[in-house]
Amino acid sequence: MAYFDNAATSWPKPEEVYKTVEDVMRNFGGNPGRSGHKMALAAARLIYDAREVLAEFFNAESPTNIVFTMNATDALNIAIKGVLRPGDHVITSSMEHNSVTRPIFAMTKYGIKWDIVKCEKDGTLDPDDVVKAIKPNTRLIAITHASNVTGTVMPIEQIGKIARERDIIFLVDAAQSAGVLEIDVQKLNIDLLAFPGHKGLYGPQGTGGLYVREGLKLAPLRHGGTGSFSEELLQPEILPDLLESGTLNTPGIAGLAAGVRFVKKIGLSNIRTFEDQLTQKFLEGLLEIDGITVYGPPRASNNRLAVVSINMKGMDSAELAYLLDSRYDIQVRPGLHCSPLAHETIGTKEQGTVRFSFSIFNTIEEVEGALFALKEISKAIS
């Protein structure tokens, strides 16, 4: 089997992630921050350890600036709904995932104004177009770090400077980039960073987080028990308690910390180099197959991650994905990938695409097998 759906969820996970999750479930069953007995204290230490690991990984000011969430979508909702108020203006790109666009659209009924900056057909974004979209009431710029459809990497360093110079909050969706690209939130002037645990950080599903810049105040999306200031009816004002209500996913968060340690052990540059090799091998092989259209930047480079969307002439994207799965045991994702604006940008909104996405656990041999399968299917329908 060849698993090429890592842009949705990375698989397999490092062995240490599996072992950590099982160990915590068996031996650290206490509720973190809710009791004073040794199991609860041990669970709380695991949670804080994970905050420290992630704070160092993203160069956050403090571990308390890391808020744990269910996933990146949850983090984006907390960020967007936590900073926008009636009359505010927000800017996004035309390559955003529904996890950015749907929360913003939901807030337009409360008086939020929204501009979408059009990207090029390969998904690239011109920072000057962001500048042109800024208005006196612009409060938030929300941009994906890398497209989940084309793998196109956005110029977030330039956009971060633009936002900081104009005192605009800058939110980055790192769903595809966390664990692949270096992200220094202070260097890049990122105010809010939403990241999943289950993709490039190799943690379990149901984990993720939100970095919140020191001093930035958000209105909480949820209210409830935090284990702190329990005598008060008001939600605690301190981070991360302000944005974390209810029992945290201790086994998952510990597994996420193990995944981050795995990434650090391998090295971001080594992961990126290897995934680039797989991507370039795949892109070059696709050029030799009749009827294949490839979307996004033409080469594996600084502006493309290991995400490749294609279509085959004369075949629906779902049909091609089914054939790859049923005949060749190759797992890919067809359709719109929850990003209809991105597909409108690259011209595939009606048919979607078939997406291949690679990880450190894939091999050159698997890529060659995928190319062989695509060549056979192309010959069969020509």
C-alpha positions in Angstrom: 0.0 0.0 0.0 1.1 3.6 -0.8 -0.4 6.3 1.4 -0.3 9.7 -0.3 -3.0 11.5 1.7 -0.7 13.2 4.2 -2.1 16.6 3.6 -5.3 15.3 5.3 -3.6 13.3 8.0 -0.1 11.9 8.1 0.3 8.2 8.3 2.0 6.2 9.7 3.1 8.0 12.9 6.5 7.6 14.4 6.7 4.6 16.7 7.3 6.8 19.7 4.0 8.6 19.2 2.1 5.3 19.4 4.0 4.2 22.5 3.5 7.6 24.2 -0.3 7.7 23.6 -0.7 4.1 25.0 1.6 4.8 28.0 -0.3 7.9 29.0 -3.7 6.2 28.6 -2.5 3.3 30.8 -0.4 5.1 33.4 -1.4 8.8 33.5 -5.2 8.7 33.8 -5.6 11.8 36.0 -7.4 14.9 34.9 -4.7 17.7 34.5 -5.3 20.8 36.7 -8.4 19.3 38.3 -7.0 17.5 41.4 -4.0 17.5 43.7 -3.3 13.8 43.6 -0.2 12.3 42.0 -1.9 11.1 38.8 -3.5 14.5 38.1 -0.2 16.2 38.8 1.6 13.9 36.5 -0.9 14.6 33.7 -0.5 18.3 34.3 3.2 18.0 33.9 2.8 16.2 30.6 0.6 19.0 29.3 3.0 21.7 30.4 5.9 19.7 28.9 4.1 19.7 25.5 3.6 23.5 25.8 7.3 23.9 26.4 8.2 21.7 23.4 5.8 23.6 21.1 6.8 27.1 22.4 10.5 26.3 21.6 9.5 24.8 18.2 7.7 28.0 17.1 9.8 30.4 19.2 6.9 31.6 21.3 7.6 34.0 24.1 6.3 31.6 26.7 4.8 28.1 27.0 1.6 29.8 28.2 1.2 31.4 24.7 0.4 27.9 23.4 -3.3 27.1 23.6 -4.3 23.5 22.9 -7.3 22.9 20.6 -9.0 20.0 18.9 -7.4 20.7 15.5 -6.4 23.6 13.3 -10.0 24.3 12.4 -10.8 24.8 16.1 -7.8 27.0 16.5 -8.8 29.2 13.5 -12.3 29.6 14.8 -10.9 30.7 18.2 -8.6 33.2 16.5 -11.0 34.7 14.0 -14.0 34.9 16.3 -11.8 36.0 19.2 -10.4 39.2 17.5 -13.1 40.4 15.0 -15.8 42.8 16.1 -18.7 44.5 14.2 -17.3 47.0 11.7 -13.9 45.3 11.4 -12.4 44.5 8.0 -10.5 41.2 7.3 -8.3 40.3 4.3 -7.7 36.7 3.1 -6.3 35.1 -0.1 -8.2 33.2 -2.7 -6.3 30.0 -1.7 -7.8 29.7 1.8 -9.3 26.5 3.2 -12.9 26.5 4.4 -11.6 26.5 8.0 -10.7 30.2 7.3 -13.4 31.3 5.0 -16.4 29.8 6.7 -15.8 31.4 10.1 -15.3 34.7 8.4 -18.4 34.3 6.3 -20.4 33.4 9.4 -19.3 36.7 11.0 -20.3 38.9 8.0 -23.9 38.8 9.4 -22.5 40.6 12.4 -21.1 43.5 10.3 -17.7 42.1 9.5 -16.4 43.3 6.1 -14.2 40.9 4.0 -11.9 41.2 1.0 -10.4 38.2 -0.8 -7.1 38.9 -2.6 -6.9 37.0 -5.9 -3.9 34.7 -6.4 -2.4 33.7 -9.6 -3.4 30.5 -11.3 -0.5 28.6 -9.7 -1.7 29.8 -6.3 1.0 32.4 -5.8 0.2 35.6 -4.0 1.6 39.1 -4.6 2.2 40.9 -1.2 1.5 44.3 -3.0 -2.1 43.1 -3.6 -2.5 42.6 0.1 -1.3 46.2 0.7 -3.9 47.5 -1.9 -6.7 45.7 0.0 -5.9 47.3 3.4 -8.5 49.8 4.7 -8.6 52.1 7.7 -10.7 49.5 9.6 -8.7 46.4 8.6 -8.1 44.5 11.8 -7.0 41.1 10.6 -5.0 39.5 7.7 -5.6 35.7 7.7 -3.4 33.8 5.2 -2.6 30.1 4.7 1.2 29.4 4.9 0.9 26.8 2.1 -2.1 25.7 0.0 -3.6 22.3 0.7 -4.5 22.1 -3.0 -1.4 23.1 -4.9 1.3 23.2 -2.1 2.1 26.8 -3.0 4.0 28.5 -0.2 2.7 32.1 0.6 5.1 35.0 1.3 4.2 35.3 4.9 7.4 37.0 5.9 6.6 39.9 3.7 2.9 40.0 4.7 3.9 39.8 8.4 6.0 43.0 7.9 3.1 44.7 6.2 0.8 43.8 9.0 3.2 44.8 11.8 4.0 48.2 10.2 0.2 49.0 10.1 -0.7 47.5 13.5 -2.9 44.8 11.9 -3.3 41.4 13.5 -1.7 38.7 11.4 -3.1 35.1 11.5 -1.3 32.3 9.8 -2.9 28.9 9.0 0.0 26.5 9.3 -2.1 23.3 8.5 0.3 22.2 5.8 3.5 23.9 6.9 3.9 23.0 10.6 6.6 20.3 10.7 7.9 21.0 7.2 8.8 24.7 7.1 10.6 26.7 9.9 8.1 28.9 11.7 9.5 31.5 14.0 6.5 33.5 15.1 8.5 36.4 16.4 10.8 36.7 13.4 7.8 36.4 11.0 5.7 38.9 13.0 2.9 36.3 13.4 0.3 37.3 16.0 -1.8 34.1 15.8 -0.6 30.7 14.5 -3.1 27.9 14.0 -1.6 24.4 13.6 -2.8 20.8 13.6 -1.2 18.1 15.5 -2.1 15.2 13.1 -0.3 16.3 9.9 3.3 17.4 9.6 3.9 17.2 13.4 3.0 13.5 13.3 0.7 13.6 16.4 -2.7 11.9 16.8 -5.9 13.1 15.3 -7.9 15.4 17.6 -4.9 17.5 18.5 -3.8 21.0 17.5 -3.0 24.4 18.9 -3.1 28.2 18.6 -0.1 30.4 19.4 -1.3 33.8 20.7 1.2 36.7 20.8 2.0 38.1 24.2 -0.3 40.9 25.1 -2.9 40.1 22.4 -6.4 39.7 23.9 -9.0 37.4 22.4 -12.6 36.9 23.4 -13.1 33.2 24.4 -15.1 31.0 22.0 -16.1 28.7 24.9 -16.6 29.2 28.6 -16.3 26.6 31.3 -14.1 24.8 33.8 -10.4 25.5 33.6 -9.3 24.2 37.0 -8.3 27.8 37.9 -10.2 30.7 39.6 -13.1 28.3 40.1 -14.7 30.7 42.6 -15.3 33.2 39.8 -18.2 33.3 37.3 -16.0 35.1 34.8 -13.6 33.1 32.5 -10.0 33.5 33.7 -8.2 36.3 31.9 -4.8 34.5 31.8 -3.5 32.4 29.0 -4.0 29.6 28.2 -6.9 29.3 30.6 -8.8 32.0 28.9 -9.1 29.9 25.7 -9.1 26.4 27.1 -12.3 25.1 28.8 -12.9 21.5 29.7 -10.7 18.4 30.1 -7.8 18.4 27.7 -6.8 15.5 25.5 -3.8 14.4 27.6 -2.9 11.2 25.7 -3.2 13.1 22.4 -1.2 16.1 23.5 1.5 13.9 24.9 1.6 12.1 21.6 1.8 15.5 19.8 4.8 16.4 21.9 6.4 13.1 20.9 5.7 13.9 17.2 7.3 17.3 17.5 10.4 15.7 19.1 10.5 13.3 16.2 10.5 16.2 13.7 13.3 17.9 15.7 15.3 14.7 15.7 15.1 14.3 12.0 15.4 18.0 11.3 13.2 20.3 9.4 15.7 20.8 6.6 16.1 17.1 6.2 12.4 16.5 6.0 12.0 19.3 3.5 14.8 18.0 1.3 13.5 14.5 1.3 9.9 15.5 0.5 11.2 17.8 -2.2 13.0 14.8 -3.8 9.8 12.8 -3.8 7.8 15.7 -5.2 10.3 16.5 -8.0 10.5 12.8 -9.0 6.7 12.8 -9.2 6.4 16.0 -11.1 9.0 14.9 -13.7 7.3 11.6 -14.1 4.0 13.2 -14.7 5.4 15.1 -17.7 5.8 11.8 -19.5 2.1 10.7 -19.1 -0.4 11.7 -21.7 -3.5 13.5 -20.6 -2.2 14.7 -17.2 -2.7 18.3 -16.1 -0.6 19.4 -13.1 -1.6 22.4 -10.9 0.6 24.7 -8.9 4.3 25.7 -9.2 6.1 23.6 -11.8 8.9 22.4 -9.6 9.6 21.3 -6.1 11.2 24.5 -4.7 11.1 27.1 -2.0 7.5 28.0 -3.1 6.0 24.5 -3.2 5.5 21.8 -0.6 5.0 18.1 -1.2 1.4 18.5 -2.3 0.6 17.8 -6.0 -2.9 18.1 -7.5 -3.6 16.6 -11.0 -6.4 15.7 -13.3 -6.4 13.1 -16.1 -8.2 14.0 -19.4 -11.5 12.3 -19.8 -11.7 11.0 -16.2 -13.6 12.4 -13.2 -11.3 13.0 -10.2 -13.3 10.6 -8.0 -13.1 7.9 -10.6 -9.3 8.2 -10.9 -8.9 8.1 -7.1 -11.1 5.0 -6.9 -9.0 3.2 -9.6 -5.8 4.0 -7.8 -7.2 2.7 -4.5 -9.0 -0.4 -5.8 -6.5 -1.6 -8.4 -3.2 -0.4 -7.1 -3.7 0.1 -3.4 -2.7 3.8 -3.6 -4.5 6.2 -1.3 -5.1 9.8 -2.6 -7.8 12.4 -2.1 -10.1 13.6 -4.9 -12.5 16.5 -5.0 -12.4 20.1 -3.7 -10.4 19.4 -0.6 -12.6 21.8 1.4 -11.1 24.7 -0.6 -13.5 25.8 -3.2 -12.0 29.3 -3.6 -8.6 27.7 -4.4 -10.2 25.5 -7.0 -11.9 28.5 -8.5 -8.5 30.2 -8.6 -6.8 27.4 -10.5 -9.8 26.6 -12.7 -10.9 23.3 -11.3 -14.0 24.1 -9.3 -16.3 21.9 -11.4 -14.2 18.8 -11.3 -11.9 19.2 -8.4 -8.5 17.5 -8.5 -6.7 14.3 -7.4 -4.3 15.2 -4.7 -1.1 13.4 -3.9 0.7 14.5 -0.7 3.9 13.0 0.6 5.6 12.6 4.0 9.0 11.5 5.4 7.6 7.9 5.6 7.0 7.6 1.8 9.7 6.3 -0.6 10.9 6.9 -4.1 9.7 3.3 -5.0 6.2 4.3 -3.9 6.3 7.4 -6.1 7.5 5.3 -9.0 4.6 2.9 -8.4 2.2 5.7 -8.5 3.6 7.0 -11.8 3.4 3.4 -13.3 -0.3 3.2 -12.2 -1.1 6.6 -13.7 0.6 5.6 -17.0 -1.4 2.4 -17.2 -4.7 4.1 -16.5 -3.8 6.8 -19.1 -3.1 4.1 -21.8 -6.3 2.3 -21.0 -8.5 5.3 -21.6 -6.7 6.7 -24.6 
